[in-house]
Amino acid sequence: MHRRLIVPSVLAASLMLAIPASAADFTPGAPGIGDPYYPAYGNGGYDVSHYDLKLKYQPSTDRLDGTATILATTTQDLSRFDLDFLLDVSEVRVNGAKASFATSGQHELVVTPAKGLAKGSAVTIVVRYSGVPSTKSAYGFNTWHRTPDGAVAADEPESAWWWFPSNDHPLDKATYDVSVSVPDGTQAISNGVLQSQRSQLGRTTYNWRSNKPQATYLTTLAVGKFDITTGTSAAGVPITNAYSKDLGDNAGAARASVERTGEVADWLSGYFGPYPFNALGGYVPNTTTGYALETETRPFYSPKQFANGANVSVVVHELAHQWYGDDVSLKGWKDIWINEGFASYAEWLWSESQGDGTAQELADYVYASHPADDAFWKVKPGDPGPANQFDDAVYDRGALAIQELRDKIGDTAFFKILKGWPTEHAYGNASVADFEKYAEQVSGKPLAAFFDTWLFTPSKPAAQSGQARTVRPDARPVAPKSWRQIERTHTVHDR
């Protein structure tokens, strides 16, 4: 054996390497995840893998009591971290030990653990809370929707704050277990598969599970008195649909639309590839809202979507999002075109399949309906800005850009892209820039100038020679038969 003499300076250096990071090396997680549209949304310093929510809700008073158990991994040496939340918190524990907490800003819950959390550590966070969600607001709005017999949590780009603490940004997707106790005779609907339900002492508990990564805004809760139908799609995916019992004159049209969920999902899989989740469905509560939302596996539909009769087009739109928006989620809210452009284009494909107007005819109509000086062309679908995130142009100009891409690269490459994209980024996140690269890779064509023209230039692109849209300036555009139904989906995200 050889002994090595260590001089004091070398010994000191070696000891420094062996000593864990001191408290001074631990820093707070950022109060926002870094989205330029919504700087305070989401949080830094950790990544969530699973939410376990135990909830008790009383419809008559709108009181919600909850315990959220959040499993996460730290991404830095963390002294404290934020959760996005609005209800009243009674206790927070981190890895079993009580943590101190305080509120900050419009919707931040700041948690300080008893000791710092080293980077790469598995962390269990337990938050006990209660409150009346309908009394809480942030930035001047409330996304918790009361109904005559309960409530609904479904909104975009935020809705979680009103019912569970979270890292509220699509970049941090997680799996979910949602257990909800409600009075007997009332149902609780959420995402995924109903694992079990049991009744005891006048209350029924429903246990729902989402086993694939899910963004916080795509996580939903609906409590009320529903008529529930179940079935299975031709592809073998279980379907659960729910309709408030007091939909009135809209009840028939709602059922005539949402009951076609399995058929539509199977049809979409022919364009987008296999359905990416283990559950299907939709629900129509008696809300006064006017929009629909692609909540994962179980879209939310407002009764107003069916005020003029059945509207299968909106079902196509929300189910298309299961691939474009839910399976592959946006990296930042500026990437909304990937969600809304492709969901809108799916409606155009459906119109074509039903003989109600081809995708090219719809593209021609959209192009001709907006003169060059229309504000429609000022919105850039590839980066519309938060004020225009759900502008008609994101949907219609966004879908028009997709038809233009089809014209440019041909059907073989185009439909290969439609089906390949959800596989390329399955259960993850991607940006408009990622899509551009993927389209170039599949088509073998340079497309930077094309995307700049159709997604990022705030003016009307020139009509391409040889295309049908070279109409006379004074010509009155004729709407394809499907247009009125498609147009009704433009309100899908209006507050």
Beta strands, then each sheet from edge to edge (+ up, - down):
strand 1: 46-58
strand 2: 63-74
strand 3: 81-84
strand 4: 88-94
strand 5: 97-98
strand 6: 100-104
strand 7: 108-112
strand 8: 122-131
strand 9: 144-147
strand 10: 150-153
strand 11: 174-183
strand 12: 187-189
strand 13: 193-200
strand 14: 203-214
strand 15: 221-224
strand 16: 226-232
strand 17: 238-244
strand 18: 280-284
strand 19: 292-293
strand 20: 300-301
strand 21: 329-330
strand 22: 429-430
sheet 1: 5+ 4- 8+ 2- 1+ 11+ 14- 13+
sheet 2: 3+ 7- 6+
sheet 3: 9+ 10- 15+ 12-
sheet 4: 16+ 17- 18-
sheet 5: 19+ 20-
sheet 6: 21+ 22+
end
